[in-house]
Amino acid sequence: MLGVSADSVAKQKKFKEKYDLPYSLLADEDKKMCAAYGVMKEKSMYGKKFLGIARTTFVIGPDGKIEKIFENVKPDGHAEEVLASLK
């Protein structure tokens, strides 16, 4: 399992330690991976539009192919949802 965000390696290290995450985090500071996976979306905050990362989970099989995509992910309960889909 991997996590990817546009945060720096230093920020990811602090986040991983704070939440005691059992998986690796990849830094995509230039957002090339996010663009390749199609998760860069137009968002809006306080009436201003901007390009941001849509929180998305990809389940990738042993053959390297995407088996399932979870879009607009909310953290609460998501791990259980993903685990249930794998059974």
Biopython code that builds the backbone (N, CA, C, O; Angstrom):
import numpy as np
from Bio.PDB.StructureBuilder import StructureBuilder

atoms = [
    (1, "MET", "N", (0.848, -1.160, 0.000)),
    (1, "MET", "CA", (0.000, 0.000, 0.000)),
    (1, "MET", "C", (0.900, 1.230, 0.000)),
    (1, "MET", "O", (1.935, 1.270, 0.664)),
    (2, "LEU", "N", (0.471, 2.236, -0.768)),
    (2, "LEU", "CA", (1.194, 3.498, -0.856)),
    (2, "LEU", "C", (0.218, 4.655, -0.739)),
    (2, "LEU", "O", (-0.947, 4.539, -1.119)),
    (3, "GLY", "N", (0.693, 5.749, -0.222)),
    (3, "GLY", "CA", (-0.059, 6.993, -0.222)),
    (3, "GLY", "C", (0.725, 7.994, -1.041)),
    (3, "GLY", "O", (1.956, 7.992, -1.020)),
    (4, "VAL", "N", (0.023, 8.847, -1.761)),
    (4, "VAL", "CA", (0.670, 9.858, -2.588)),
    (4, "VAL", "C", (0.029, 11.207, -2.297)),
    (4, "VAL", "O", (-1.194, 11.316, -2.214)),
    (5, "SER", "N", (0.856, 12.229, -2.143)),
    (5, "SER", "CA", (0.337, 13.588, -2.016)),
    (5, "SER", "C", (1.356, 14.551, -2.601)),
    (5, "SER", "O", (2.498, 14.183, -2.874)),
    (6, "ALA", "N", (0.923, 15.782, -2.787)),
    (6, "ALA", "CA", (1.797, 16.810, -3.346)),
    (6, "ALA", "C", (2.653, 17.464, -2.266)),
    (6, "ALA", "O", (3.424, 18.378, -2.559)),
    (7, "ASP", "N", (2.525, 17.007, -1.027)),
    (7, "ASP", "CA", (3.324, 17.561, 0.060)),
    (7, "ASP", "C", (4.787, 17.164, -0.083)),
    (7, "ASP", "O", (5.119, 16.188, -0.756)),
    (8, "SER", "N", (5.643, 17.925, 0.553)),
    (8, "SER", "CA", (7.078, 17.627, 0.538)),
    (8, "SER", "C", (7.354, 16.351, 1.338)),
    (8, "SER", "O", (6.520, 15.900, 2.122)),
    (9, "VAL", "N", (8.511, 15.796, 1.128)),
    (9, "VAL", "CA", (8.933, 14.603, 1.866)),
    (9, "VAL", "C", (8.942, 14.897, 3.370)),
    (9, "VAL", "O", (8.531, 14.054, 4.167)),
    (10, "ALA", "N", (9.402, 16.068, 3.753)),
    (10, "ALA", "CA", (9.463, 16.434, 5.180)),
    (10, "ALA", "C", (8.059, 16.485, 5.794)),
    (10, "ALA", "O", (7.848, 15.977, 6.895)),
    (11, "LYS", "N", (7.103, 17.093, 5.092)),
    (11, "LYS", "CA", (5.722, 17.152, 5.605)),
    (11, "LYS", "C", (5.120, 15.758, 5.702)),
    (11, "LYS", "O", (4.414, 15.440, 6.659)),
    (12, "GLN", "N", (5.406, 14.931, 4.702)),
    (12, "GLN", "CA", (4.870, 13.569, 4.722)),
    (12, "GLN", "C", (5.439, 12.774, 5.885)),
    (12, "GLN", "O", (4.730, 11.996, 6.523)),
    (13, "LYS", "N", (6.714, 12.973, 6.156)),
    (13, "LYS", "CA", (7.355, 12.260, 7.269)),
    (13, "LYS", "C", (6.647, 12.606, 8.587)),
    (13, "LYS", "O", (6.346, 11.721, 9.388)),
    (14, "LYS", "N", (6.386, 13.902, 8.804)),
    (14, "LYS", "CA", (5.694, 14.328, 10.025)),
    (14, "LYS", "C", (4.287, 13.736, 10.089)),
    (14, "LYS", "O", (3.851, 13.277, 11.145)),
    (15, "PHE", "N", (3.577, 13.748, 8.958)),
    (15, "PHE", "CA", (2.217, 13.212, 8.900)),
    (15, "PHE", "C", (2.210, 11.721, 9.212)),
    (15, "PHE", "O", (1.377, 11.238, 9.979)),
    (16, "LYS", "N", (3.152, 10.998, 8.607)),
    (16, "LYS", "CA", (3.241, 9.548, 8.817)),
    (16, "LYS", "C", (3.521, 9.236, 10.287)),
    (16, "LYS", "O", (2.927, 8.322, 10.859)),
    (17, "GLU", "N", (4.423, 9.994, 10.887)),
    (17, "GLU", "CA", (4.757, 9.770, 12.297)),
    (17, "GLU", "C", (3.591, 10.151, 13.210)),
    (17, "GLU", "O", (3.298, 9.441, 14.172)),
    (18, "LYS", "N", (2.927, 11.271, 12.913)),
    (18, "LYS", "CA", (1.811, 11.741, 13.737)),
    (18, "LYS", "C", (0.688, 10.717, 13.796)),
    (18, "LYS", "O", (0.108, 10.484, 14.856)),
    (19, "TYR", "N", (0.379, 10.099, 12.640)),
    (19, "TYR", "CA", (-0.736, 9.156, 12.574)),
    (19, "TYR", "C", (-0.284, 7.700, 12.572)),
    (19, "TYR", "O", (-1.099, 6.795, 12.396)),
    (20, "ASP", "N", (1.016, 7.475, 12.769)),
    (20, "ASP", "CA", (1.586, 6.126, 12.847)),
    (20, "ASP", "C", (1.119, 5.260, 11.673)),
    (20, "ASP", "O", (0.630, 4.146, 11.864)),
    (21, "LEU", "N", (1.277, 5.788, 10.461)),
    (21, "LEU", "CA", (0.822, 5.071, 9.263)),
    (21, "LEU", "C", (1.722, 3.881, 8.967)),
    (21, "LEU", "O", (2.946, 3.998, 9.038)),
    (22, "PRO", "N", (1.132, 2.740, 8.636)),
    (22, "PRO", "CA", (1.916, 1.526, 8.387)),
    (22, "PRO", "C", (2.327, 1.354, 6.919)),
    (22, "PRO", "O", (2.684, 0.251, 6.505)),
    (23, "TYR", "N", (2.280, 2.423, 6.141)),
    (23, "TYR", "CA", (2.623, 2.318, 4.720)),
    (23, "TYR", "C", (3.458, 3.520, 4.291)),
    (23, "TYR", "O", (3.535, 4.527, 4.995)),
    (24, "SER", "N", (4.074, 3.395, 3.134)),
    (24, "SER", "CA", (4.940, 4.446, 2.603)),
    (24, "SER", "C", (4.131, 5.559, 1.950)),
    (24, "SER", "O", (3.051, 5.330, 1.406)),
    (25, "LEU", "N", (4.677, 6.765, 2.017)),
    (25, "LEU", "CA", (4.075, 7.911, 1.353)),
    (25, "LEU", "C", (5.032, 8.401, 0.267)),
    (25, "LEU", "O", (6.240, 8.493, 0.487)),
    (26, "LEU", "N", (4.484, 8.712, -0.896)),
    (26, "LEU", "CA", (5.283, 9.222, -2.002)),
    (26, "LEU", "C", (4.998, 10.704, -2.188)),
    (26, "LEU", "O", (3.842, 11.125, -2.152)),
    (27, "ALA", "N", (6.047, 11.495, -2.388)),
    (27, "ALA", "CA", (5.895, 12.930, -2.621)),
    (27, "ALA", "C", (5.772, 13.174, -4.123)),
    (27, "ALA", "O", (6.631, 12.767, -4.905)),
    (28, "ASP", "N", (4.696, 13.842, -4.506)),
    (28, "ASP", "CA", (4.453, 14.193, -5.909)),
    (28, "ASP", "C", (4.352, 15.717, -6.000)),
    (28, "ASP", "O", (3.336, 16.269, -6.423)),
    (29, "GLU", "N", (5.433, 16.374, -5.590)),
    (29, "GLU", "CA", (5.418, 17.832, -5.483)),
    (29, "GLU", "C", (5.138, 18.527, -6.815)),
    (29, "GLU", "O", (4.544, 19.605, -6.838)),
    (30, "ASP", "N", (5.561, 17.918, -7.918)),
    (30, "ASP", "CA", (5.299, 18.536, -9.227)),
    (30, "ASP", "C", (3.945, 18.096, -9.805)),
    (30, "ASP", "O", (3.551, 18.545, -10.882)),
    (31, "LYS", "N", (3.255, 17.238, -9.099)),
    (31, "LYS", "CA", (1.908, 16.750, -9.439)),
    (31, "LYS", "C", (1.842, 15.990, -10.767)),
    (31, "LYS", "O", (0.774, 15.899, -11.373)),
    (32, "LYS", "N", (2.955, 15.454, -11.217)),
    (32, "LYS", "CA", (2.953, 14.674, -12.466)),
    (32, "LYS", "C", (2.172, 13.368, -12.309)),
    (32, "LYS", "O", (1.433, 12.970, -13.210)),
    (33, "MET", "N", (2.337, 12.707, -11.166)),
    (33, "MET", "CA", (1.613, 11.458, -10.945)),
    (33, "MET", "C", (0.116, 11.740, -10.816)),
    (33, "MET", "O", (-0.711, 10.995, -11.340)),
    (34, "CYS", "N", (-0.223, 12.816, -10.118)),
    (34, "CYS", "CA", (-1.636, 13.184, -9.971)),
    (34, "CYS", "C", (-2.266, 13.450, -11.338)),
    (34, "CYS", "O", (-3.399, 13.042, -11.594)),
    (35, "ALA", "N", (-1.541, 14.123, -12.197)),
    (35, "ALA", "CA", (-2.052, 14.398, -13.548)),
    (35, "ALA", "C", (-2.195, 13.101, -14.334)),
    (35, "ALA", "O", (-3.184, 12.909, -15.041)),
    (36, "ALA", "N", (-1.219, 12.216, -14.216)),
    (36, "ALA", "CA", (-1.254, 10.949, -14.957)),
    (36, "ALA", "C", (-2.437, 10.079, -14.525)),
    (36, "ALA", "O", (-3.012, 9.364, -15.346)),
    (37, "TYR", "N", (-2.799, 10.135, -13.253)),
    (37, "TYR", "CA", (-3.926, 9.349, -12.749)),
    (37, "TYR", "C", (-5.260, 10.091, -12.863)),
    (37, "TYR", "O", (-6.303, 9.559, -12.484)),
    (38, "GLY", "N", (-5.225, 11.306, -13.379)),
    (38, "GLY", "CA", (-6.457, 12.049, -13.622)),
    (38, "GLY", "C", (-7.168, 12.563, -12.389)),
    (38, "GLY", "O", (-8.390, 12.704, -12.391)),
    (39, "VAL", "N", (-6.413, 12.846, -11.330)),
    (39, "VAL", "CA", (-7.055, 13.305, -10.095)),
    (39, "VAL", "C", (-6.952, 14.820, -9.897)),
    (39, "VAL", "O", (-7.377, 15.332, -8.862)),
    (40, "MET", "N", (-6.403, 15.529, -10.857)),
    (40, "MET", "CA", (-6.377, 16.989, -10.802)),
    (40, "MET", "C", (-7.733, 17.480, -11.287)),
    (40, "MET", "O", (-8.101, 17.259, -12.441)),
    (41, "LYS", "N", (-8.474, 18.143, -10.413)),
    (41, "LYS", "CA", (-9.841, 18.569, -10.718)),
    (41, "LYS", "C", (-10.033, 20.043, -10.378)),
    (41, "LYS", "O", (-9.340, 20.599, -9.527)),
    (42, "GLU", "N", (-10.986, 20.655, -11.062)),
    (42, "GLU", "CA", (-11.329, 22.031, -10.714)),
    (42, "GLU", "C", (-12.114, 22.017, -9.408)),
    (42, "GLU", "O", (-13.084, 21.275, -9.254)),
    (43, "LYS", "N", (-11.679, 22.842, -8.485)),
    (43, "LYS", "CA", (-12.340, 22.964, -7.190)),
    (43, "LYS", "C", (-12.696, 24.424, -6.981)),
    (43, "LYS", "O", (-12.270, 25.299, -7.735)),
    (44, "SER", "N", (-13.477, 24.670, -5.953)),
    (44, "SER", "CA", (-13.812, 26.052, -5.647)),
    (44, "SER", "C", (-13.857, 26.243, -4.145)),
    (44, "SER", "O", (-14.343, 25.389, -3.405)),
    (45, "MET", "N", (-13.335, 27.396, -3.707)),
    (45, "MET", "CA", (-13.341, 27.733, -2.290)),
    (45, "MET", "C", (-13.588, 29.229, -2.179)),
    (45, "MET", "O", (-12.884, 30.035, -2.788)),
    (46, "TYR", "N", (-14.580, 29.586, -1.405)),
    (46, "TYR", "CA", (-14.948, 30.991, -1.227)),
    (46, "TYR", "C", (-15.193, 31.670, -2.570)),
    (46, "TYR", "O", (-14.840, 32.834, -2.757)),
    (47, "GLY", "N", (-15.799, 30.938, -3.503)),
    (47, "GLY", "CA", (-16.144, 31.485, -4.808)),
    (47, "GLY", "C", (-15.008, 31.540, -5.810)),
    (47, "GLY", "O", (-15.214, 31.941, -6.955)),
    (48, "LYS", "N", (-13.813, 31.144, -5.399)),
    (48, "LYS", "CA", (-12.664, 31.156, -6.309)),
    (48, "LYS", "C", (-12.403, 29.747, -6.798)),
    (48, "LYS", "O", (-12.402, 28.799, -6.012)),
    (49, "LYS", "N", (-12.181, 29.606, -8.102)),
    (49, "LYS", "CA", (-11.904, 28.295, -8.689)),
    (49, "LYS", "C", (-10.398, 28.091, -8.799)),
    (49, "LYS", "O", (-9.642, 29.026, -9.060)),
    (50, "PHE", "N", (-9.984, 26.845, -8.592)),
    (50, "PHE", "CA", (-8.564, 26.507, -8.680)),
    (50, "PHE", "C", (-8.439, 25.030, -9.028)),
    (50, "PHE", "O", (-9.394, 24.266, -8.886)),
    (51, "LEU", "N", (-7.270, 24.639, -9.478)),
    (51, "LEU", "CA", (-7.004, 23.247, -9.794)),
    (51, "LEU", "C", (-6.428, 22.583, -8.547)),
    (51, "LEU", "O", (-5.423, 23.040, -8.000)),
    (52, "GLY", "N", (-7.067, 21.506, -8.101)),
    (52, "GLY", "CA", (-6.620, 20.816, -6.902)),
    (52, "GLY", "C", (-6.686, 19.314, -7.082)),
    (52, "GLY", "O", (-7.134, 18.813, -8.113)),
    (53, "ILE", "N", (-6.239, 18.615, -6.080)),
    (53, "ILE", "CA", (-6.207, 17.156, -6.122)),
    (53, "ILE", "C", (-7.479, 16.610, -5.480)),
    (53, "ILE", "O", (-7.791, 16.931, -4.333)),
    (54, "ALA", "N", (-8.208, 15.784, -6.225)),
    (54, "ALA", "CA", (-9.394, 15.121, -5.696)),
    (54, "ALA", "C", (-8.938, 13.864, -4.962)),
    (54, "ALA", "O", (-8.265, 13.011, -5.541)),
    (55, "ARG", "N", (-9.303, 13.753, -3.696)),
    (55, "ARG", "CA", (-8.887, 12.589, -2.901)),
    (55, "ARG", "C", (-9.497, 11.340, -3.517)),
    (55, "ARG", "O", (-10.718, 11.201, -3.598)),
    (56, "THR", "N", (-8.624, 10.431, -3.951)),
    (56, "THR", "CA", (-9.036, 9.254, -4.704)),
    (56, "THR", "C", (-8.200, 8.061, -4.261)),
    (56, "THR", "O", (-7.014, 8.200, -3.962)),
    (57, "THR", "N", (-8.825, 6.889, -4.221)),
    (57, "THR", "CA", (-8.112, 5.647, -3.912)),
    (57, "THR", "C", (-8.186, 4.732, -5.125)),
    (57, "THR", "O", (-9.251, 4.533, -5.709)),
    (58, "PHE", "N", (-7.040, 4.181, -5.492)),
    (58, "PHE", "CA", (-6.961, 3.209, -6.580)),
    (58, "PHE", "C", (-6.533, 1.875, -5.992)),
    (58, "PHE", "O", (-5.537, 1.803, -5.272)),
    (59, "VAL", "N", (-7.276, 0.819, -6.294)),
    (59, "VAL", "CA", (-6.861, -0.532, -5.930)),
    (59, "VAL", "C", (-6.195, -1.094, -7.178)),
    (59, "VAL", "O", (-6.819, -1.230, -8.230)),
    (60, "ILE", "N", (-4.910, -1.417, -7.035)),
    (60, "ILE", "CA", (-4.124, -1.900, -8.169)),
    (60, "ILE", "C", (-3.781, -3.363, -7.935)),
    (60, "ILE", "O", (-3.225, -3.723, -6.897)),
    (61, "GLY", "N", (-4.113, -4.196, -8.898)),
    (61, "GLY", "CA", (-3.897, -5.629, -8.783)),
    (61, "GLY", "C", (-2.453, -6.022, -8.968)),
    (61, "GLY", "O", (-1.620, -5.190, -9.325)),
    (62, "PRO", "N", (-2.145, -7.292, -8.727)),
    (62, "PRO", "CA", (-0.784, -7.804, -8.860)),
    (62, "PRO", "C", (-0.220, -7.632, -10.273)),
    (62, "PRO", "O", (0.995, -7.579, -10.465)),
    (63, "ASP", "N", (-1.116, -7.548, -11.253)),
    (63, "ASP", "CA", (-0.675, -7.383, -12.636)),
    (63, "ASP", "C", (-0.415, -5.916, -12.995)),
    (63, "ASP", "O", (-0.054, -5.604, -14.130)),
    (64, "GLY", "N", (-0.602, -5.011, -12.006)),
    (64, "GLY", "CA", (-0.351, -3.595, -12.231)),
    (64, "GLY", "C", (-1.531, -2.838, -12.826)),
    (64, "GLY", "O", (-1.420, -1.644, -13.101)),
    (65, "LYS", "N", (-2.659, -3.515, -13.028)),
    (65, "LYS", "CA", (-3.839, -2.875, -13.599)),
    (65, "LYS", "C", (-4.770, -2.383, -12.485)),
    (65, "LYS", "O", (-4.892, -3.005, -11.429)),
    (66, "ILE", "N", (-5.417, -1.253, -12.756)),
    (66, "ILE", "CA", (-6.362, -0.703, -11.786)),
    (66, "ILE", "C", (-7.601, -1.586, -11.754)),
    (66, "ILE", "O", (-8.233, -1.829, -12.783)),
    (67, "GLU", "N", (-7.940, -2.064, -10.557)),
    (67, "GLU", "CA", (-9.099, -2.936, -10.380)),
    (67, "GLU", "C", (-10.327, -2.176, -9.891)),
    (67, "GLU", "O", (-11.456, -2.544, -10.217)),
    (68, "LYS", "N", (-10.111, -1.114, -9.106)),
    (68, "LYS", "CA", (-11.245, -0.354, -8.561)),
    (68, "LYS", "C", (-10.773, 1.060, -8.255)),
    (68, "LYS", "O", (-9.625, 1.282, -7.870)),
    (69, "ILE", "N", (-11.687, 2.014, -8.436)),
    (69, "ILE", "CA", (-11.406, 3.415, -8.136)),
    (69, "ILE", "C", (-12.479, 3.925, -7.175)),
    (69, "ILE", "O", (-13.675, 3.759, -7.416)),
    (70, "PHE", "N", (-12.036, 4.543, -6.092)),
    (70, "PHE", "CA", (-12.924, 5.205, -5.142)),
    (70, "PHE", "C", (-12.686, 6.705, -5.300)),
    (70, "PHE", "O", (-11.582, 7.187, -5.047)),
    (71, "GLU", "N", (-13.709, 7.440, -5.716)),
    (71, "GLU", "CA", (-13.570, 8.884, -5.927)),
    (71, "GLU", "C", (-14.215, 9.656, -4.787)),
    (71, "GLU", "O", (-15.078, 9.143, -4.075)),
    (72, "ASN", "N", (-13.775, 10.902, -4.631)),
    (72, "ASN", "CA", (-14.313, 11.796, -3.590)),
    (72, "ASN", "C", (-14.293, 11.134, -2.214)),
    (72, "ASN", "O", (-15.289, 11.139, -1.490)),
    (73, "VAL", "N", (-13.161, 10.577, -1.878)),
    (73, "VAL", "CA", (-12.975, 9.815, -0.647)),
    (73, "VAL", "C", (-13.055, 10.717, 0.583)),
    (73, "VAL", "O", (-12.487, 11.808, 0.614)),
    (74, "LYS", "N", (-13.763, 10.241, 1.577)),
    (74, "LYS", "CA", (-13.795, 10.857, 2.906)),
    (74, "LYS", "C", (-13.042, 9.905, 3.837)),
    (74, "LYS", "O", (-13.315, 8.705, 3.830)),
    (75, "PRO", "N", (-12.108, 10.408, 4.633)),
    (75, "PRO", "CA", (-11.281, 9.528, 5.465)),
    (75, "PRO", "C", (-12.050, 8.616, 6.414)),
    (75, "PRO", "O", (-11.703, 7.443, 6.560)),
    (76, "ASP", "N", (-13.089, 9.141, 7.059)),
    (76, "ASP", "CA", (-13.819, 8.334, 8.047)),
    (76, "ASP", "C", (-14.483, 7.133, 7.389)),
    (76, "ASP", "O", (-15.339, 7.284, 6.518)),
    (77, "GLY", "N", (-14.082, 5.950, 7.809)),
    (77, "GLY", "CA", (-14.680, 4.717, 7.329)),
    (77, "GLY", "C", (-14.169, 4.227, 5.979)),
    (77, "GLY", "O", (-14.584, 3.171, 5.502)),
    (78, "HIS", "N", (-13.275, 4.986, 5.367)),
    (78, "HIS", "CA", (-12.835, 4.601, 4.018)),
    (78, "HIS", "C", (-11.983, 3.325, 4.021)),
    (78, "HIS", "O", (-12.113, 2.494, 3.122)),
    (79, "ALA", "N", (-11.130, 3.169, 5.006)),
    (79, "ALA", "CA", (-10.292, 1.960, 5.057)),
    (79, "ALA", "C", (-11.166, 0.709, 5.108)),
    (79, "ALA", "O", (-10.883, -0.282, 4.435)),
    (80, "GLU", "N", (-12.213, 0.763, 5.897)),
    (80, "GLU", "CA", (-13.128, -0.375, 5.997)),
    (80, "GLU", "C", (-13.831, -0.637, 4.665)),
    (80, "GLU", "O", (-14.033, -1.787, 4.277)),
    (81, "GLU", "N", (-14.201, 0.442, 3.968)),
    (81, "GLU", "CA", (-14.853, 0.328, 2.664)),
    (81, "GLU", "C", (-13.924, -0.357, 1.651)),
    (81, "GLU", "O", (-14.353, -1.228, 0.894)),
    (82, "VAL", "N", (-12.668, 0.043, 1.647)),
    (82, "VAL", "CA", (-11.696, -0.553, 0.727)),
    (82, "VAL", "C", (-11.478, -2.016, 1.081)),
    (82, "VAL", "O", (-11.487, -2.870, 0.194)),
    (83, "LEU", "N", (-11.283, -2.318, 2.344)),
    (83, "LEU", "CA", (-11.077, -3.702, 2.779)),
    (83, "LEU", "C", (-12.272, -4.587, 2.386)),
    (83, "LEU", "O", (-12.091, -5.710, 1.916)),
    (84, "ALA", "N", (-13.473, -4.076, 2.580)),
    (84, "ALA", "CA", (-14.668, -4.838, 2.236)),
    (84, "ALA", "C", (-14.713, -5.133, 0.732)),
    (84, "ALA", "O", (-15.171, -6.200, 0.326)),
    (85, "SER", "N", (-14.246, -4.205, -0.083)),
    (85, "SER", "CA", (-14.275, -4.411, -1.534)),
    (85, "SER", "C", (-13.256, -5.458, -1.980)),
    (85, "SER", "O", (-13.379, -6.023, -3.067)),
    (86, "LEU", "N", (-12.271, -5.712, -1.159)),
    (86, "LEU", "CA", (-11.225, -6.680, -1.517)),
    (86, "LEU", "C", (-11.622, -8.112, -1.191)),
    (86, "LEU", "O", (-10.968, -9.054, -1.639)),
    (87, "LYS", "N", (-12.674, -8.282, -0.426)),
    (87, "LYS", "CA", (-13.086, -9.633, -0.024)),
    (87, "LYS", "C", (-13.944, -10.289, -1.066)),
    (87, "LYS", "O", (-14.375, -11.427, -0.884)),
]
sb = StructureBuilder()
sb.init_structure("model")
sb.init_model(0)
sb.init_chain("A")
sb.init_seg("    ")
for serial, (resi, resn, name, xyz) in enumerate(atoms, 1):
    if name == "N":
        sb.init_residue(resn, " ", resi, " ")
    sb.init_atom(name, np.array(xyz, "f"), 0.0, 1.0, " ", f" {name:<3s}", serial, name[0])
structure = sb.get_structure()
